[in-house]
């Protein structure tokens, strides 16, 4: 088993950075690690919601720093990560921020601007941040990086090419990073969740099998980190679907996927 991030370093509590901490899985991970005594650096786009989560965490007696920024600016995110790590070393980096969008039923393709936005937020920036985290953690020969992807990475989804494509890129990057860092005492965990009851999932109009609560998702992610698990897929149904995807011949798979339908409520119309 790979080395795992200790909750203490030189007698002091460990420090975790969590992106996407202003809601959903990120917020629940923040609360969970605060209860476990970790000091926190919380990142999110919504400064008001982020501060509310920080107040909850501070009630556990831990130190919490917040940073409001948009992950479309990857260079700013890299610089901010290095600044936060220099202030006090980050033992656990959980890159949970993400966007989920799809084309509307009357569109043939997704808008180019949306494809770019999802590519930056879901793949390019978290991958770059993971590389920045790896640089620092390898020097210290300890630490753990968590990249939150999606089961959508396993499938070609015709109405959500940008989402499934960006998550597929993150999956491949995580697998490669895991192999590169394993000899250096730094762990990497890829998380591929199915439907979790967050604002992102609530925007989707359609069947959402095995819907998980954010708190349940956070517990499973923390457990995977503790075990040094390279890849966590949940719920279990999606592990079976992933196997089926590998077995089914491409012509049949393409026929099935091309007939999938889903709708989506516009951003901002669903509460966090």
C-alpha positions as CSV (number, residue, x, y, z in Angstrom):
1,X,0.0,0.0,0.0
2,X,1.2,3.5,-0.8
3,X,2.1,6.0,1.9
4,X,-0.9,7.9,3.2
5,X,-1.0,11.5,4.4
6,X,-0.6,11.6,8.2
7,X,-3.0,13.7,10.2
8,X,0.0,15.1,12.0
9,X,3.4,16.5,10.9
10,X,5.9,17.3,13.7
11,X,3.1,17.1,16.2
12,X,0.9,19.5,14.3
13,X,-2.5,18.8,12.5
14,X,-2.3,18.0,8.8
15,X,-3.5,20.5,6.3
16,X,-5.9,19.8,3.4
17,X,-6.7,22.0,0.4
18,X,-10.2,21.4,-1.1
19,X,-11.4,23.0,-4.3
20,X,-15.1,23.2,-5.0
21,X,-15.7,23.7,-1.3
22,X,-18.6,26.1,-1.5
23,X,-21.1,23.3,-2.1
24,X,-21.8,19.7,-2.9
25,X,-19.1,17.1,-2.3
26,X,-16.4,19.7,-1.6
27,X,-18.4,21.2,1.2
28,X,-19.1,17.9,2.8
29,X,-15.4,16.9,2.5
30,X,-14.5,20.2,4.3
31,X,-16.9,19.4,7.1
32,X,-15.6,15.8,7.4
33,X,-11.9,16.7,7.6
34,X,-12.7,19.6,10.0
35,X,-14.3,17.1,12.4
36,X,-11.2,15.0,12.1
37,X,-9.0,17.9,13.1
38,X,-7.5,18.9,9.8
39,X,-6.6,22.5,9.1
40,X,-8.2,23.6,5.9
41,X,-7.6,25.7,2.8
42,X,-11.0,26.0,1.0
43,X,-11.4,27.2,-2.6
44,X,-14.6,28.0,-4.4
45,X,-16.2,30.5,-6.8
46,X,-18.9,31.7,-4.5
47,X,-17.2,33.8,-1.7
48,X,-20.4,34.0,0.4
49,X,-21.2,30.3,0.4
50,X,-17.5,29.5,0.9
51,X,-17.3,31.7,4.1
52,X,-20.4,30.0,5.4
53,X,-18.8,26.5,5.0
54,X,-15.6,27.9,6.6
55,X,-17.6,29.1,9.7
56,X,-19.0,25.5,10.1
57,X,-15.5,24.1,9.9
58,X,-14.0,26.6,12.4
59,X,-16.6,25.5,15.0
60,X,-14.6,22.2,15.1
61,X,-11.6,24.2,16.4
62,X,-9.5,24.0,13.2
63,X,-7.8,26.8,11.2
64,X,-9.5,27.6,7.9
65,X,-8.3,29.8,5.1
66,X,-10.6,30.6,2.1
67,X,-9.8,31.6,-1.4
68,X,-12.4,32.7,-4.0
69,X,-11.3,32.2,-7.6
70,X,-12.5,30.9,-11.0
71,X,-10.6,27.8,-12.2
72,X,-10.9,28.9,-15.8
73,X,-7.7,30.9,-15.0
74,X,-5.3,28.0,-14.7
75,X,-2.2,30.1,-14.3
76,X,-3.7,32.0,-11.4
77,X,-4.7,28.7,-9.8
78,X,-1.2,27.3,-10.1
79,X,0.2,30.5,-8.5
80,X,-2.4,30.4,-5.7
81,X,-1.7,26.8,-4.9
82,X,2.0,27.4,-4.6
83,X,1.4,30.5,-2.4
84,X,-0.9,28.5,-0.1
85,X,1.6,25.6,0.1
86,X,4.5,27.9,0.8
87,X,2.5,29.5,3.7
88,X,2.1,26.1,5.3
89,X,2.7,22.7,3.5
90,X,-0.4,21.0,2.1
91,X,-0.6,17.3,3.0
92,X,-3.8,16.5,1.2
93,X,-5.0,18.2,-2.0
94,X,-8.6,17.3,-3.0
95,X,-9.4,18.8,-6.4
96,X,-13.2,18.4,-6.3
97,X,-14.4,21.4,-8.4
98,X,-16.1,20.7,-11.6
99,X,-18.8,21.8,-14.1
100,X,-21.4,19.7,-15.8
101,X,-23.2,20.9,-18.9
102,X,-24.7,19.4,-22.0
103,X,-26.1,20.6,-25.3
104,X,-29.8,21.4,-25.5
105,X,-32.2,19.1,-27.5
106,X,-32.4,21.6,-30.4
107,X,-28.6,21.9,-30.7
108,X,-26.5,19.7,-33.0
109,X,-23.3,20.4,-31.1
110,X,-22.3,22.0,-27.8
111,X,-21.3,25.7,-27.9
112,X,-17.6,26.2,-28.4
113,X,-17.3,28.5,-25.4
114,X,-18.9,25.8,-23.1
115,X,-16.5,23.2,-24.4
116,X,-13.6,25.4,-23.6
117,X,-14.9,26.2,-20.1
118,X,-15.4,22.6,-19.2
119,X,-12.1,21.6,-20.6
120,X,-10.4,24.2,-18.4
121,X,-12.3,23.6,-15.2
122,X,-12.7,19.8,-15.4
123,X,-9.4,18.8,-16.9
124,X,-6.7,21.4,-17.6
125,X,-6.7,23.3,-14.3
126,X,-7.1,20.4,-11.9
127,X,-4.4,18.5,-13.8
128,X,-2.0,21.5,-13.6
129,X,-2.8,21.9,-9.9
130,X,-2.1,18.3,-9.3
131,X,1.2,18.7,-11.0
132,X,2.0,21.7,-8.7
133,X,1.0,19.7,-5.7
134,X,3.2,16.8,-6.9
135,X,6.2,19.1,-7.2
136,X,5.9,20.1,-3.5
137,X,4.9,16.7,-2.2
138,X,7.7,14.9,-3.9
139,X,10.2,17.2,-2.3
140,X,8.8,16.3,1.1
141,X,8.3,12.6,0.1
142,X,4.8,12.6,1.5
143,X,1.3,13.7,0.7
144,X,-1.8,12.7,-1.2
145,X,-3.7,14.1,-4.3
146,X,-7.3,13.4,-5.0
147,X,-8.8,14.1,-8.4
148,X,-12.6,14.0,-8.6
149,X,-13.8,12.8,-12.0
150,X,-17.0,11.1,-13.1
151,X,-18.3,7.8,-14.3
152,X,-19.1,9.8,-17.5
153,X,-15.4,9.3,-18.3
154,X,-16.1,5.7,-19.2
155,X,-18.6,6.4,-21.9
156,X,-18.9,8.5,-25.1
157,X,-22.0,10.6,-24.4
158,X,-23.3,12.3,-27.5
159,X,-25.2,15.1,-25.7
160,X,-22.4,15.8,-23.2
161,X,-19.2,15.4,-25.2
162,X,-17.4,18.2,-23.4
163,X,-18.2,16.8,-20.0
164,X,-17.4,13.1,-20.7
165,X,-14.4,14.1,-22.7
166,X,-12.9,16.4,-20.0
167,X,-13.5,13.7,-17.3
168,X,-11.9,11.1,-19.6
169,X,-8.8,13.3,-19.9
170,X,-8.7,13.7,-16.1
171,X,-9.0,9.9,-15.7
172,X,-6.0,9.2,-18.0
173,X,-3.9,12.0,-16.3
174,X,-4.7,10.6,-12.9
175,X,-3.7,7.1,-13.9
176,X,-0.4,8.4,-15.3
177,X,0.3,10.6,-12.3
178,X,-0.3,7.7,-9.9
179,X,2.3,5.6,-11.6
180,X,4.8,8.4,-11.7
181,X,4.5,9.4,-8.0
182,X,4.1,5.9,-6.4
183,X,7.9,5.5,-6.0
184,X,8.2,8.9,-4.3
185,X,5.9,8.3,-1.4
186,X,3.0,10.4,-2.8
187,X,-0.4,8.9,-3.3
188,X,-2.9,9.7,-6.0
189,X,-6.6,8.8,-5.9
190,X,-9.0,9.2,-8.8
191,X,-12.7,9.3,-7.7
192,X,-15.4,8.5,-10.3
193,X,-18.8,9.1,-8.8
194,X,-22.2,8.4,-10.3
195,X,-25.1,10.7,-9.5
196,X,-24.6,12.6,-6.2
197,X,-27.4,14.9,-4.9
198,X,-25.7,18.2,-5.7
199,X,-26.7,21.3,-7.7
200,X,-25.0,19.8,-10.8
201,X,-27.0,16.5,-10.6
202,X,-30.2,18.3,-9.8
203,X,-29.9,20.2,-13.0
204,X,-30.1,17.0,-15.0
205,X,-33.7,16.1,-16.1
206,X,-34.0,12.3,-16.3
207,X,-33.4,9.0,-14.5
208,X,-30.6,9.2,-11.9
209,X,-30.0,5.7,-10.6
210,X,-28.5,5.1,-7.1
211,X,-28.4,8.7,-6.2
212,X,-25.9,9.3,-3.3
213,X,-25.9,12.1,-0.7
214,X,-22.9,14.4,-0.7
215,X,-22.1,13.3,2.9
216,X,-22.1,9.6,1.8
217,X,-19.8,10.5,-1.1
218,X,-17.4,12.4,1.1
219,X,-17.1,9.4,3.5
220,X,-16.3,7.1,0.6
221,X,-13.7,9.4,-0.7
222,X,-12.1,9.8,2.7
223,X,-12.0,6.1,3.1
224,X,-10.3,5.6,-0.3
225,X,-7.6,8.1,0.8
226,X,-7.1,6.2,4.0
227,X,-6.7,3.0,2.1
228,X,-4.3,4.5,-0.5
229,X,-6.8,3.4,-3.2
230,X,-5.8,4.4,-6.7
231,X,-9.4,4.5,-8.1
232,X,-12.7,4.7,-6.4
233,X,-15.9,4.1,-8.4
234,X,-19.3,4.5,-6.7
235,X,-22.0,3.4,-6.4
236,X,-21.2,-0.2,-7.2
237,X,-23.7,-0.3,-10.1
238,X,-21.4,1.9,-12.2
239,X,-18.5,-0.5,-11.7
240,X,-20.6,-3.2,-13.3
241,X,-21.6,-0.8,-16.1
242,X,-17.9,0.0,-16.7
243,X,-17.3,-3.7,-17.1
244,X,-20.2,-4.1,-19.5
245,X,-18.8,-1.1,-21.5
246,X,-15.5,-3.0,-22.0
247,X,-17.2,-6.2,-23.1
248,X,-19.9,-4.8,-25.4
249,X,-18.7,-4.4,-29.1
250,X,-18.4,-0.8,-30.3
251,X,-21.2,-1.0,-32.9
252,X,-23.7,-2.1,-30.3
253,X,-22.4,0.3,-27.7
254,X,-22.6,3.2,-30.2
255,X,-26.2,2.2,-31.0
256,X,-27.1,2.3,-27.3
257,X,-25.3,5.5,-26.5
258,X,-26.7,7.4,-29.5
259,X,-30.2,6.7,-28.2
260,X,-29.7,8.1,-24.8
261,X,-31.6,11.3,-24.0
262,X,-31.3,13.8,-21.2
263,X,-32.2,17.4,-20.4
264,X,-30.8,20.0,-18.2
265,X,-32.0,23.0,-16.2
266,X,-29.9,26.2,-16.9
267,X,-27.2,27.2,-14.4
268,X,-28.4,29.4,-11.5
269,X,-31.9,27.9,-11.4
270,X,-31.0,25.2,-8.9
271,X,-29.9,26.0,-5.3
272,X,-26.8,24.6,-3.8
